[in-house]
């Protein structure tokens, strides 16, 4: 917790478990009407989920919905066709949802297409059925493949232009998983020293026994690492001398395609992505709404650099923490979580809110916070003058909307 009490180092980090329900004010799916959503869209941000161990969410309910299905099914049909071209076999994403087919490494290509397709379809429903001006949102961002959906929402590419690029490389990424291990690097006190962590990873990789690197930075005291062969064992042995004694490493049993790490170099994924991106149309306009890239941690997409950023996206770690800081600093008051059963980003925001609230309670400031801090979002000049660390105080008062739940709760049949 020392990192929260301090100056707010801008270092990123890894996997975070959801807090207890009583740790912070419940701001997830706070009741909001269609009219209220239209009024609040200018202070809202869209968050698109990435790949996870479960990826269907409530997709089957959208497929059979008498109103939503007219939007969802054509998107899934198009995404199925893109998959079929890559895999050289028939693909039926809607059928997979109706069958509640589980996600495995063998279905990684289909899962990517289904997640992005559902994200795009959900936002289109919001726009076409409820007349919500989604392009007036303050910003958007996406974890991992969710960034692709953000680019489609922003008008930089059409789904049919962009999606074939990651689909063509997804099978290689899945195959790289067979000799990898996931580790969660944690610090019980001060922030992790990112520079030392990265240097240790590079030093181990340079020995030629396998590659290891950070995949996701989710908080100042958590980093998700992925390593080949025994590199994670080497890291654990050497971190005792190179890092703080308060640092621990836990292994996770599940396997994960090693996107956003140096491991994809083995199949030349970044170069192949760069080449493929230069053979597709689109990419010649600035996104609307603005996109905070999890590859760079900032809002730096312009009319010409999306191809370069997406090539880096393949092997650069995801900077979720920096994106969260910028989101809070921007004055966003509502985060709309798109995609099937989003978990990682909502739980990370919730955990941050719980930590902030705990500190406010220790200082007996929670009453002041509940009346003053939420209004900061409406005072943009104040927000612009605050450092990122001070903007973290807004985390407990940020509202969150799980879009698939909200849509399915509306009476439109």
Residue pairs with C-beta under 8 A, 6 or more apart in sequence:
1 189
1 355
1 358
1 359
2 189
2 190
2 191
3 9
3 190
3 191
3 219
3 220
3 221
4 355
4 356
4 359
4 392
5 359
6 190
6 191
6 389
7 389
8 325
8 387
8 388
8 389
8 390
8 392
9 191
9 220
10 322
10 325
10 388
11 191
11 192
11 193
11 194
11 217
11 220
11 321
12 194
12 216
12 217
12 218
12 219
12 220
12 223
12 297
12 317
12 319
12 320
12 321
12 322
13 185
13 192
13 216
13 217
13 218
13 219
13 220
13 221
13 222
13 223
13 224
13 321
14 184
14 185
14 186
14 216
14 217
14 218
14 219
14 222
14 223
14 224
14 225
15 184
15 216
15 218
15 222
15 224
15 252
16 218
16 219
16 222
16 347
16 348
16 351
17 347
17 351
18 347
18 350
18 351
19 350
19 351
19 353
19 354
19 355
20 354
23 353
23 354
23 357
23 358
24 350
24 353
24 354
24 356
24 357
24 396
25 353
25 357
25 370
25 396
25 397
27 353
27 396
27 397
27 398
27 399
27 400
28 346
28 350
28 400
28 401
28 402
29 400
29 401
29 402
29 405
29 406
30 399
30 400
30 401
32 40
32 334
32 399
32 401
32 406
34 130
34 132
34 410
37 44
37 130
37 132
37 401
38 130
38 131
38 132
38 133
40 333
40 334
41 132
41 133
41 134
41 136
41 137
42 136
42 137
42 138
43 138
43 331
43 332
43 333
43 334
43 377
43 378
44 137
44 138
44 332
44 333
44 334
44 335
44 336
45 137
45 138
45 139
45 140
45 141
45 289
45 327
45 330
45 332
45 334
45 335
45 336
46 123
46 134
46 137
46 139
46 140
46 141
46 150
46 153
46 289
46 335
46 336
46 338
47 140
47 141
47 142
47 143
47 146
47 335
47 336
47 337
47 338
47 342
47 345
47 346
48 119
48 140
48 141
48 142
48 143
48 146
48 147
48 149
48 150
48 153
48 338
48 339
49 115
49 119
49 142
49 143
49 146
49 337
49 338
49 339
49 340
49 341
49 342
49 343
49 344
49 345
50 115
50 142
50 143
50 144
50 145
50 146
50 318
50 344
51 108
51 111
51 112
51 115
51 144
51 145
51 257
52 103
52 341
52 343
52 344
53 103
53 254
54 102
54 103
54 341
55 103
55 111
55 114
55 115
55 340
55 341
56 96
56 97
56 100
56 101
56 103
56 114
56 340
56 341
57 118
57 339
57 340
57 341
57 342
57 404
58 340
58 341
58 404
58 405
58 408
59 72
59 97
59 114
59 118
59 340
60 97
60 98
60 100
61 408
62 68
62 69
62 72
62 97
62 118
62 121
62 122
62 404
62 407
62 408
63 69
63 72
63 73
63 76
63 94
63 97
63 98
64 98
65 72
65 408
65 413
66 413
67 129
67 412
67 413
68 121
68 125
68 129
68 407
68 412
71 121
71 124
71 125
71 128
71 129
72 94
72 118
72 121
72 125
73 94
75 117
75 118
75 120
75 121
75 124
75 159
76 93
76 94
76 97
76 114
76 117
76 118
76 121
77 93
77 94
78 117
78 159
78 160
79 93
79 113
79 114
79 116
79 117
79 159
79 163
80 91
80 92
80 93
80 94
80 113
81 91
82 113
82 160
82 163
82 164
82 167
83 91
83 93
83 109
83 110
83 113
83 167
84 90
84 91
85 164
86 109
86 164
86 167
86 168
86 170
86 171
87 109
87 171
91 110
91 113
93 110
93 113
93 114
93 117
96 107
96 110
96 114
97 114
101 107
103 111
105 174
105 177
105 255
105 257
106 174
108 170
108 171
108 173
108 174
108 257
109 167
109 170
109 171
109 174
112 145
112 163
112 166
112 167
112 170
113 163
113 167
114 340
115 145
115 146
115 149
115 339
115 340
116 145
116 146
116 148
116 149
116 152
116 159
116 163
117 159
118 339
118 340
118 404
119 142
119 146
119 149
119 338
119 339
120 149
120 152
120 153
120 159
122 338
122 339
122 403
122 404
122 407
123 134
123 149
123 153
123 338
123 403
125 407
126 132
126 134
126 403
126 407
127 133
127 134
129 412
130 410
134 153
134 289
135 153
135 155
135 288
135 289
136 289
137 289
137 336
138 289
138 290
138 330
138 331
138 332
139 289
139 290
139 291
139 292
139 299
139 327
139 330
139 332
140 150
140 153
140 154
140 287
140 289
140 290
140 291
140 292
141 147
141 150
141 291
141 292
141 293
141 294
141 323
141 327
142 148
142 149
142 150
142 294
143 294
143 318
143 320
143 344
143 345
144 259
144 260
144 294
144 318
145 166
146 338
146 339
147 291
147 293
147 294
147 295
147 313
148 162
148 163
148 166
149 338
149 339
150 287
150 291
151 157
151 162
151 287
151 291
151 301
151 306
152 158
152 159
152 162
153 287
153 289
154 287
154 288
154 289
154 290
154 291
154 301
155 285
155 287
155 288
156 282
156 283
156 285
156 286
156 287
156 301
156 306
157 280
157 282
157 283
157 306
158 282
161 280
161 281
161 282
162 280
162 282
164 276
164 280
165 273
165 276
165 277
165 280
165 310
166 273
168 272
168 276
169 267
169 269
169 272
169 273
169 276
169 314
170 257
172 264
172 267
172 269
173 257
173 258
173 259
173 264
173 267
173 269
174 257
175 267
176 257
176 258
176 263
176 264
176 266
176 267
177 255
177 256
177 257
177 258
178 255
179 210
179 228
179 229
180 226
180 227
180 228
180 255
180 256
180 258
180 263
181 226
181 227
181 232
181 251
182 215
182 224
182 225
182 226
182 251
182 252
182 254
182 255
182 256
183 224
183 225
183 226
183 227
183 232
183 235
183 236
183 249
183 250
183 251
183 252
184 222
184 223
184 224
184 225
184 249
184 250
184 251
184 252
185 192
185 197
185 222
185 223
185 224
185 225
185 239
185 247
185 248
185 249
186 221
186 222
186 247
186 248
186 249
186 250
187 220
187 221
187 222
187 244
187 246
187 247
187 248
188 221
188 246
188 247
188 248
189 221
189 244
189 246
190 221
190 244
190 246
191 220
191 221
192 220
192 221
192 222
192 223
192 243
192 247
193 243
193 244
194 217
194 223
196 242
196 243
197 214
197 223
197 243
198 213
198 214
200 235
200 238
200 239
200 242
200 243
201 212
201 213
201 214
201 225
201 235
204 212
204 227
204 231
204 234
204 235
204 238
205 211
205 212
205 213
205 231
205 262
207 234
209 228
209 229
209 230
209 231
209 234
210 227
210 228
210 229
210 230
210 231
211 227
211 228
211 231
211 261
211 262
211 263
211 265
211 266
212 225
212 226
212 227
212 228
212 231
212 232
212 234
212 235
212 261
212 262
213 225
213 226
213 227
213 261
213 262
213 263
213 317
214 223
214 224
214 225
214 261
214 317
215 224
215 225
215 226
215 256
215 258
215 259
215 260
215 261
215 317
215 318
216 223
216 224
216 260
216 317
216 318
216 320
217 223
217 224
217 317
217 318
217 319
217 320
217 321
217 322
218 224
218 320
218 321
218 348
219 321
219 348
219 351
219 352
220 321
225 232
225 235
225 249
226 256
226 258
226 261
226 263
227 235
228 263
232 249
232 251
235 249
236 249
239 247
239 249
258 264
259 314
259 315
260 295
260 313
260 314
260 315
260 316
260 317
260 318
261 315
261 317
262 315
264 270
264 314
264 315
265 315
269 314
269 315
270 311
270 312
270 314
270 315
271 311
273 310
273 311
273 313
273 314
274 307
274 308
274 311
277 283
277 306
277 307
277 310
277 311
278 307
283 304
283 306
283 307
284 303
284 304
285 303
286 301
286 302
286 303
287 301
290 299
290 301
291 299
291 301
292 298
292 299
292 323
292 326
292 327
293 299
293 300
293 301
293 309
293 313
293 323
294 318
294 319
294 320
294 323
295 309
295 310
295 312
295 313
295 316
295 318
295 319
296 309
296 312
296 316
296 319
297 319
297 322
297 323
297 326
298 322
298 326
299 326
300 309
301 309
320 345
320 348
324 348
324 349
324 352
325 388
325 391
325 392
326 388
327 335
328 388
328 391
328 392
328 394
328 395
328 398
329 383
329 384
329 386
329 388
329 391
330 383
331 376
331 377
331 378
331 379
331 380
331 383
332 377
332 398
333 374
333 377
333 378
333 398
333 399
334 398
334 399
334 400
334 401
335 345
335 346
335 349
335 398
335 399
335 400
335 401
336 401
336 403
337 345
337 346
337 400
337 401
337 402
337 403
338 403
338 404
339 403
339 404
340 404
341 404
342 402
346 400
346 402
349 395
349 398
349 400
350 400
352 392
352 395
353 395
353 396
353 397
353 398
354 396
356 392
356 393
356 395
356 396
357 366
357 369
357 396
360 366
360 369
360 393
360 396
369 393
369 396
369 397
370 397
373 393
373 394
373 396
373 397
374 394
374 397
376 382
376 383
376 386
376 391
376 394
377 383
377 394
383 391
